[in-house]
Amino acid sequence: MILTAGPSITKKEINYVTDAVTYGWNDNWNSYLNRFQDAFLKYLNVSHATTTSSCTGALHLGLLACGIGKGDEVIVPEITWVATASAVAYTGATPVFCDIEEGSWCLNIQSAENLISSKTKAIIPVHLYGHPANMPEIMLLAEKNGLFVIEDAAPSIGSEIAGQKTGSFGHISGFSFQGAKILVTGEGGMLVSNDEDIFNKAKFLGDHGRDPSNPLAAIEVGYKYKMSNIQAALGLAQIERVDELVARKRQINTCYRDNLDSLNGVN
């Protein structure tokens, strides 16, 4: 049987996870979390990154941090995993589905523009199957209409457009490390941003709404969208190998294309 997806696990991952299981408690509870976040933001060349329990959680927090709520509309592509629209619904806002591009299956900018109304507050482009949406044009459209851009970069680690990595364009972005992704932590995600205020709000809401200066005081209703130190240990080993992992996926893709291209009915 040919597997459709699966992680690459080496001694590095096993050693990091074993170390986290053995020593990553009490004062060391976040040792791998901090290292994973730091390595990830450097890889993307963004200012801020925090781990989450999933990309769904990251998108939910991102929407809330941008002030999205009841009565608002958020444009999402019609082809995506249900979590993209679910995150919008969690906030009380309404997902509005736009058409996709024929080649990439990513958000069609003209369709999105036609759907913008007085209720539209944000656009969520999805980099489907690693295909980058046209982020330069999407950012121009958002700026023209005063909209937030929340990137669903769930499956797109390593993808680039216009010399910039996906997930580094929008006001805030979410990545997934679920087991079918290139970089895995079992389950988990990462929220990234270059906007300090939006990032701090999202991070605050994802940690129970606790006062950053007094972690025993919950000052707002928040959420538990946290990753464990053990998961982060696996993630750190993977991000340290990310170029190798992406290169291998591209090699496999080329192999399929070269060998299937001549078959009738296969496009």
LUMSEZA-613395 format. One record per residue (C-alpha): z, y, x. Coordinates in nm, 4 decimals, m for minus. Each point is the difference from the previous one (the first is absolute). Layout:
% LUMSEZA-613395
NODE Z Y X
...
% end
This chain:
% LUMSEZA-613395
NODE 0.0000 0.0000 0.0000
NODE m0.0892 0.3487 0.1262
NODE 0.2922 0.2340 m0.0574
NODE m0.0826 0.3427 m0.1410
NODE 0.2908 0.1643 0.1830
NODE 0.2951 m0.0766 0.2205
NODE 0.2109 0.1558 0.2743
NODE m0.0236 m0.0387 0.3752
NODE 0.3469 m0.0933 0.1261
NODE 0.0728 m0.0354 0.3727
NODE 0.3076 m0.0417 0.2179
NODE 0.0406 0.3790 m0.0045
NODE 0.0597 0.0006 m0.3777
NODE 0.2309 m0.3000 0.0216
NODE 0.2034 0.1538 0.2834
NODE 0.0376 0.3379 m0.1733
NODE 0.1024 m0.1552 m0.3318
NODE 0.2438 m0.2373 0.1714
NODE 0.1570 0.2946 0.1798
NODE 0.0304 0.1958 m0.3255
NODE 0.1550 m0.2970 m0.1797
NODE 0.2478 m0.0521 0.2841
NODE 0.0947 0.3545 0.0969
NODE m0.1456 0.2417 m0.2567
NODE 0.3116 0.0597 m0.2050
NODE 0.2801 0.2575 m0.0297
NODE m0.0722 0.2787 0.2502
NODE m0.3417 m0.1557 0.0715
NODE m0.1040 m0.0317 m0.3659
NODE m0.2977 0.2357 0.0431
NODE m0.1001 m0.0651 0.3616
NODE m0.3356 m0.1570 m0.0866
NODE m0.0547 0.2272 m0.2991
NODE 0.0070 0.3060 0.2242
NODE m0.2289 m0.1570 0.2601
NODE m0.2491 m0.1197 m0.2606
NODE m0.0164 0.3393 m0.1708
NODE m0.0440 0.1806 0.3302
NODE m0.2756 m0.2345 0.1180
NODE m0.1796 0.0258 m0.3338
NODE m0.0061 0.3794 m0.0163
NODE m0.1255 0.0167 0.3579
NODE m0.2781 m0.2462 m0.0814
NODE m0.1108 0.2079 m0.2994
NODE 0.0648 0.3314 0.1759
NODE 0.2112 0.1324 m0.2882
NODE 0.3281 0.1920 0.0018
NODE 0.2228 m0.2158 m0.2203
NODE 0.0318 m0.3660 m0.1002
NODE 0.2618 m0.2035 m0.1831
NODE m0.0008 m0.3665 m0.0958
NODE 0.0036 m0.1058 m0.3647
NODE 0.0293 m0.3244 m0.1920
NODE m0.3687 0.0150 m0.0971
NODE m0.3027 0.2257 m0.0191
NODE 0.0669 0.0239 m0.3740
NODE 0.3379 0.1530 0.0787
NODE m0.1551 0.2368 0.2525
NODE m0.2543 0.1225 m0.2571
NODE 0.2715 0.0434 m0.2636
NODE 0.2153 0.2037 0.2383
NODE m0.3000 0.2035 0.1108
NODE m0.0873 0.0927 m0.3571
NODE 0.3586 0.0970 m0.0779
NODE 0.0271 0.2050 0.3185
NODE m0.3116 0.1917 m0.1074
NODE 0.1652 0.0796 m0.3326
NODE m0.2254 m0.2233 m0.2103
NODE 0.1471 m0.0859 m0.3403
NODE m0.0388 m0.0176 m0.3754
NODE m0.2994 0.1905 m0.1330
NODE m0.1869 m0.0102 0.3319
NODE m0.3185 m0.1909 0.0768
NODE m0.0869 m0.1755 0.3258
NODE m0.3532 m0.1122 0.0832
NODE m0.0309 m0.3535 0.1401
NODE m0.3082 m0.2181 0.0636
NODE m0.0788 m0.2612 m0.2637
NODE m0.0126 m0.2793 0.2595
NODE 0.3370 m0.0429 0.1702
NODE 0.3114 m0.2140 m0.0177
NODE 0.2103 0.0699 m0.3107
NODE 0.2789 0.1528 0.2117
NODE m0.2002 0.3190 0.0534
NODE 0.0001 0.0788 m0.3706
NODE 0.3472 m0.1475 m0.0541
NODE 0.1526 0.2440 0.2477
NODE m0.1464 0.2859 m0.2051
NODE 0.1347 m0.1495 m0.3231
NODE 0.3479 m0.0356 0.1540
NODE 0.0218 0.3793 0.0201
NODE m0.0981 0.0508 m0.3636
NODE m0.3383 0.1425 0.1006
NODE m0.3337 m0.1381 m0.1198
NODE m0.2484 m0.1745 0.2321
NODE m0.3572 0.1144 m0.0634
NODE m0.2611 m0.2435 0.1305
NODE m0.3094 0.1242 0.1808
NODE m0.3145 m0.1803 0.1117
NODE m0.0485 m0.1488 0.3467
NODE m0.2669 0.0151 0.2700
NODE m0.2517 m0.2843 m0.0080
NODE 0.0220 m0.0826 0.3698
NODE 0.3690 0.0372 0.0831
NODE 0.1584 m0.0478 m0.3449
NODE 0.2112 0.3049 0.0811
NODE 0.0570 0.3072 m0.2166
NODE m0.3160 0.1815 m0.1107
NODE 0.0564 0.3695 0.0661
NODE m0.2398 0.1295 m0.2672
NODE 0.1623 m0.2218 m0.2628
NODE 0.3452 0.1176 0.1071
NODE m0.1055 0.3646 m0.0147
NODE m0.1346 m0.0455 m0.3524
NODE 0.3397 m0.1324 m0.1134
NODE 0.2107 0.2878 0.1335
NODE 0.1787 0.1848 m0.2805
NODE 0.2869 0.2446 m0.0354
NODE 0.2331 m0.3026 m0.0014
NODE m0.1295 m0.1492 0.3257
NODE 0.2548 0.0248 0.2796
NODE m0.1093 m0.2565 0.2591
NODE m0.2670 m0.2408 0.1207
NODE 0.0730 m0.3448 0.1444
NODE m0.2934 m0.1232 0.2108
NODE 0.0220 m0.3696 0.0875
NODE m0.1440 m0.1330 0.3261
NODE m0.1055 m0.3228 m0.1662
NODE m0.0149 m0.3073 0.2253
NODE 0.0191 0.2318 0.2993
NODE m0.3047 0.2070 m0.1000
NODE 0.0988 0.3649 0.0508
NODE m0.0475 0.2339 m0.2926
NODE m0.1804 0.3256 0.0819
NODE 0.3190 0.1831 0.0915
NODE m0.1524 0.3214 0.1420
NODE m0.1815 0.0631 m0.3304
NODE 0.2977 m0.1125 m0.2095
NODE 0.2276 0.2431 0.1834
NODE m0.2483 0.2827 m0.0621
NODE m0.0123 m0.0885 m0.3705
NODE 0.3801 m0.0078 m0.0188
NODE 0.0386 0.3310 0.1821
NODE m0.2566 0.1635 m0.2278
NODE 0.1943 m0.1099 m0.3089
NODE 0.3579 0.0246 0.1290
NODE 0.0646 m0.3749 m0.0152
NODE 0.2212 m0.2317 0.2017
NODE m0.1647 m0.2918 0.1812
NODE 0.1990 m0.3226 0.0248
NODE m0.1871 m0.2622 0.2016
NODE 0.0305 m0.3637 m0.0994
NODE m0.0609 m0.1359 0.3481
NODE 0.1512 m0.3386 m0.0857
NODE m0.2638 m0.2226 0.1646
NODE m0.1530 0.2437 0.2472
NODE 0.1996 m0.0057 0.3227
NODE m0.2486 0.0676 0.2796
NODE m0.2670 0.1621 m0.2187
NODE m0.1348 0.3421 0.0944
NODE m0.2294 0.2669 m0.1388
NODE m0.1110 0.3190 0.1764
NODE 0.1963 m0.1123 0.3067
NODE 0.3300 m0.0103 m0.1886
NODE 0.1995 m0.2996 m0.1212
NODE 0.0338 m0.0666 m0.3700
NODE 0.3425 0.0941 m0.1283
NODE 0.0139 0.3134 0.2154
NODE m0.2009 0.2346 m0.2253
NODE 0.1970 0.0386 m0.3226
NODE 0.3226 0.1774 m0.0838
NODE 0.1659 m0.3419 0.0050
NODE m0.1233 m0.3587 0.0409
NODE 0.1133 m0.3571 m0.0510
NODE m0.0762 m0.3180 0.1972
NODE 0.0662 m0.3641 m0.0889
NODE 0.1223 m0.2803 0.2262
NODE m0.0156 m0.2766 m0.2602
NODE m0.0986 m0.3400 0.1379
NODE m0.3755 0.0340 m0.0604
NODE m0.0300 0.3236 0.1981
NODE m0.1049 0.0387 0.3648
NODE 0.3499 0.1123 0.0996
NODE 0.2749 m0.1920 m0.1797
NODE 0.3759 0.0118 m0.0482
NODE 0.0084 m0.2618 m0.2781
NODE 0.0327 0.2755 m0.2574
NODE 0.0379 0.3679 0.0788
NODE m0.1696 0.3327 0.0398
NODE m0.0039 0.3330 0.1806
NODE m0.0032 0.3543 m0.1355
NODE m0.1525 0.2609 0.2308
NODE m0.0586 0.3746 m0.0194
NODE m0.0677 0.3137 0.2006
NODE 0.1832 0.2126 m0.2585
NODE 0.3685 0.0149 0.0938
NODE 0.1258 0.1185 m0.3397
NODE m0.1900 m0.2624 m0.1982
NODE 0.1003 m0.2712 0.2469
NODE 0.3698 0.0908 m0.0091
NODE m0.0003 m0.0026 m0.3806
NODE m0.1677 m0.3411 m0.0090
NODE 0.2359 m0.1466 0.2593
NODE 0.3011 0.1396 m0.1865
NODE m0.1124 m0.1539 m0.3302
NODE m0.0713 m0.3352 0.1666
NODE 0.3577 m0.0270 0.1296
NODE 0.1879 0.0170 m0.3315
NODE m0.0171 0.3814 m0.0129
NODE 0.2836 0.0231 0.2507
NODE 0.1002 0.3282 0.1612
NODE m0.1377 m0.0145 0.3586
NODE 0.3132 0.1775 0.1242
NODE 0.2354 m0.2255 m0.1967
NODE m0.1456 m0.3493 m0.0507
NODE 0.2885 m0.1004 m0.2292
NODE m0.1068 0.2621 m0.2568
NODE m0.2959 m0.0725 m0.2274
NODE m0.1053 0.3426 m0.1272
NODE m0.3115 m0.1051 m0.1929
NODE m0.1242 m0.3164 m0.1686
NODE m0.2020 m0.1756 0.2677
NODE m0.1492 m0.3379 0.0794
NODE 0.0618 m0.2832 0.2426
NODE m0.3343 m0.0214 0.1745
NODE 0.1333 m0.1129 0.3367
NODE m0.1259 m0.2466 0.2596
NODE 0.2361 m0.2251 0.1936
NODE 0.0429 0.0160 0.3762
NODE m0.1234 m0.3602 0.0228
NODE m0.3273 0.0885 m0.1729
NODE m0.0364 0.3021 0.2279
NODE 0.0368 m0.2252 0.3049
NODE m0.3020 m0.1970 m0.1180
NODE m0.1820 0.3256 m0.0737
NODE 0.0711 0.1433 0.3440
NODE m0.1483 m0.3050 0.1710
NODE m0.3055 0.0273 m0.2236
NODE m0.0597 0.3735 0.0554
NODE 0.0250 m0.0615 0.3744
NODE m0.2893 m0.2463 m0.0448
NODE m0.1901 0.1970 m0.2639
NODE m0.3120 0.0652 0.2080
NODE m0.0282 m0.3723 0.0703
NODE 0.0546 m0.0859 m0.3682
NODE m0.2607 0.2483 m0.1233
NODE m0.2525 m0.1104 0.2633
NODE 0.0417 m0.3635 m0.1056
NODE m0.0560 0.0865 m0.3681
NODE m0.3160 0.1887 0.0918
NODE m0.1185 m0.2962 0.2067
NODE 0.0495 m0.2330 m0.2974
NODE m0.1811 0.2447 m0.2290
NODE m0.2961 0.0138 0.2382
NODE m0.0104 m0.3792 0.0130
NODE m0.0196 m0.0236 m0.3796
NODE m0.2666 0.2704 m0.0214
NODE m0.2160 m0.1561 0.2706
NODE 0.0166 m0.3488 m0.1478
NODE m0.0231 0.0827 m0.3708
NODE m0.2552 0.2800 0.0150
NODE m0.2981 m0.2356 m0.0131
NODE 0.1202 m0.1880 m0.3101
NODE m0.1693 0.0782 m0.3293
NODE 0.2348 0.1523 m0.2560
NODE 0.2565 0.1121 0.2586
NODE 0.0296 0.3745 0.0483
% end
